[in-house]
Amino acid sequence: KIILPEAITKKPIDFSDINNNCFGYVIELIPRDFVSLFDCLSNRKYFLTMKKRLEICLSIINVFEVLQNSDLQINYFDDSSIYINIDSSEVLLFEPEKISKTKQDFQIAYPQRYLAPEVITNDAESSVYTTRHTVAVILFMLMFGTHPLEGEKRLVPCLTYKDEQNLYGYNPVFIADPNDDCNRANDYVHCEFIALWEHVPEYFKQFFIDVFSSERLHNPRKRLSLTSYRTAFDKFLNDVNNCNSKNLSYIDNNYVERCVFCGEAIKK
């Protein structure tokens, strides 16, 4: 679901005269049972099985497909752009100021980690191709708990703005790029990614290797479509629903050992 303004007040006459302006909008509140993408990723109380992660990712793909089919685009994205209902896997895209039919420059410094490389380097404006990159980043973070471009190159004492531009824009390298190991995962920092990446199917690994290949990072028009994203996630979800692997497990709140993939209790 995409949350947009229900009503907009009159346009401001003069931004410098605050007292005589009443520019704003009326918008639906985020329901209490939804949490932001940031909370979902950073709060350990929201442990997500692989099945739940896949369901949420498919909901995100669906929301962006609706956005695309409505001839709308999201110009910028940050950690509070998506809200998730953990129980139902429903997703809300909450960007009233950043969704439009055309590119808009809000003169605000948004996080570069969600932007496509060509936007960071000022070689292109927001488009369907830049959105595909943003969606791929979100999906990877939900699936593996880390950013696809934040490997060893991210681990510096103080990451400057220029460092970020290099990391996400000028020289992006996928954390699991088979042809370039300069940005590999760190055994201590990226332990969740390493554990999950080792156990997901080869076709799912290859999907992300293709999505974040150097060719697609630097050539926007070669990026895979959202339909291709859906196909890969549907296939993996189908495999998880028929899960026979119990190689990775976690302990739930009732001290029951469960499969990380399907969530079923492991009997010993």
N, C-alpha and C positions, 0 to 999 in steps of 0.2 A: 504494500500500500504506500502511496506517495501522499504526504501531507502538504497541502498547499493552502495559501490564505483563502478564507471564505469571503472576506470583504476587505477592501482597501480604502483608506481615507483619502482625502484630496491631496494632490501633489503639493509639496512645499513651494511657496512663492520665493522665499529667500532663506537659504540655509543659515545665514548669519544672524537672522532674527528668530531665535528659538521660541520666544513668547507668542509670536503670531503664526506659528506653524503647528500643524497637527497631523504630520505624516506618519503613517503606521499601517498595521493590518490586524485583522482578527483571525486567529488560527486555532485549530483544535489542539488541546493539551495532549502531551504524551501520557498514555495510560500508565498507572503505577506498576503494572506487572511487566513493563518493558524496561530493559537496561541498555545503556549505550554500548556501542562496539568496544569502546575503551574499557568499560567495566567488565564486559564479557571476556576480554582478553587478559586483563590484569588481575581480576579478582579470583582467587583460587577456590572460592566457595562455589563457583560455577564450573564444576568439572564436566566437560562435555565428552561423551563417547564419540567415536568416529561416526557412528550412525547419526547422532544428533548434529554433529558438525556438517555432515553432508546435507542433511535436511535444511539446515539454516542457509547453507551456501546456495542450494537450489532456490530457496525463497528469495535470496538476494539477486540471483540471476533473473528470476521472474520479474522483480521490481524494476530492474534496469532495462529489461525487455519492454516493459510497459512504458517506461520513460522514452525509450528509443522509438517505439511505435506511435507515441503521441507527438513525435517530432520535437521533443524537448531534450535538453542536455544539461548536465550538471557542470558548472564552470569550475568549481573548486570542491574540495572534500577534506573533512577533518574527522577526528575521533568521535565527534558528536553528531555526525551526519546520519548514522544508522542506529536504530533502536531495535532490540531483539526480545521477543518473548521466548524465554528458554524452554518453557513447557510445550508450547504449541508450534515453535519454530517459525512463527509469523515475524515478518520484518517490516519496519516502517522506515521510509526514507524521508528524513526531516530536514529539508533545505529550502525554506521559503525564499531566502534572499539570493540563492545561488542557482536556482533552476530557471531556465529561460529558453526561448526559441533560438536565441542568438548568443554569441559570446558577449559577456559583459565584464568590464574591468572595474572591480570594486576598490582598487587601490589598497588592498589589505594583504599582508604577508601570511598566506596560508601555508600549512606544513608541506614541505616539498616531498615528503616520503610517499604521498599518494598521487603526486603529479606525474604525468608521462614525461620522459626525458626531453622531448622536443618542446614542451611547454616551459620547462626549467631553463633550457638554453635559448628561449625566445625564438625558436625556429618555426613554431606553429601555435595556433590558438586552440581552444577547446573544440573537440569534434567527437564524432562517433568513435574514432580511432584512439583518441586519448582516453575516452571513457572505458574502452576495452582494457587498457592498461590498468586504470584505477580499479576496475572490478577484479582483475586478475590478482592484484596486490591484496585486496580485501579477502578474496577466497583463500589465497595461500596463507595469510596470517591466521585465519580461522582454522584452517586445516592443520597447520604445523606450529602455531604459536610464535612465529617470528616473521620478520619482513624478508621477502625474497632477495633483497639486495643488501641486507645488513649482516654481512659475514665478518671476517677478520678486519676488513677495511673500515668497519664501523667502530672497532675497538681502539679508539684513541683517547688520550686523557681529556681533551676538550675539543669537541667537534665544532668547528667554525662554520659560518654560512658558506664559505667557499668549499670547505670539505663536503658539506651536504650537496652542493651543486655538482661536485665531482662524483660523489657516490650515487646520486639519483639521476643526474642529468648528463654530464659530459662523458663519464666512464662507468656506466652501470654494468655490473657483472653478477649474474645469478649465483646464489649461494651454493648451488649444486651443479654449476656448469661443468660438463665433462671435459671441456676443451681448455678451461682456464681456471687454475686453482688459486689465483691471487686473492680470492674473497671467500675462501672455504669456511665452513662452520667451525666454531671453537668448541672443543669437547666439554668445557665447563659452562659456557654461556648459552650454547645452543643444544643442550642435552635433550630437550623435548623434541626438537626438530630431528635430531640425529636418530633417536629411538623410533619415531614414527616413520621417518623417511625409509628406514631400513626395512620396515614391515609392510608398507603399502605395495600394491601390485606394480609390476614394471610398467604397464601401460599408463598408470596414473602418474608415475614418475616422469615418463616420457612426455606426457601431456604438458607438465609444467616446464620441463626442459625445452620443449618447443615454444611454449608461450613466452618464456624469458630468455630465449636464445638471443645472441648478439644481433642476428639479422632482424628479428622482430622488435627488439628494443630500439634499434636505430632506423627501422623502416616501418613507420606506422601503418601504411596501407597493406602490409603483409601480416598484420595481426589477425589472429583467429577470431571468428565471430562468436557472439554470445550463444548461438545455437551449438557451436562446437564445444563450448564450455559445458552446456547442459548435457550433451551427449556423454562426455567424460564422467561427469558427476553422477548421472543416472546409472551408468554402467557400474561404477564403484559402489553405489548405494545398493544396487541389486545383488552384488557379490557379498556385501556386508550383511544383507538380509538373509543370506544363505551361508553365514559365517561358520567355518569349521576350525578357525585358527584361534588358539588361546595362548599365543606366545607373549602377548602383553596384557597385563592385568592391573587393576587398581582396587583399592579398598573403599567401599562406600561408607556413608554415615552410620550404617548399622553393622559395620565391620564385616561385610560380606565381600569376598573377592569376586570381581566381575571382569569380563572381557572388555578391554579398551575399545574394541571395534563394535561389537553388537550390544554390549551391556548385560549380557546374560550371566547369571551366577556360574562360577566355575566349581564343579563338584569334584571333590577329591576322595 
